[in-house]
């Protein structure tokens, strides 16, 4: 094992549900092994209330605010090891050039914000992200080079 902390950035267009949930889940589940962030290409005004409820139940102290991905592309931004899009729109957009050339992957997840009053949609998205994050955390990251990390991250996308 190594004491290295990895950085992961989850991207979505609005940064209002999926990317926020992934950030909270990974920060909680990794126990400091990976520091997660989230951002959007066109951040919404607020985090979706049902996403906020799930996050608060996991980590009541988690600060919720939407952020632009520009915040993570500048010289003062933390260097990312992994950049993962969780919505199809963000995956198709021209992303900034990320410092450090992180491993990238697309983990498309249905958008629960399309049915903002449906708790089941948010719970299903939460569970899908949790399963994928479990697989990410099972990887021996310190033993894999960047290309192998990227290949594994992309394979994770094909799990439910």
Secondary structure, DSSP 8 states (H G I E B T S, - for coil): -----EEEEEEESS-SSHHHHHHHHHHHHTTTSEEEEEEETT--SS--HHHHHHHHHH-TT------BGGGGTSTTS---SEEEE-SHHHHHS-----TT--EEEE-----GGGGTT-HHHHHHHHHHHHHHHHHHHHS-GGGS-HHHHHHHHHHHTT--
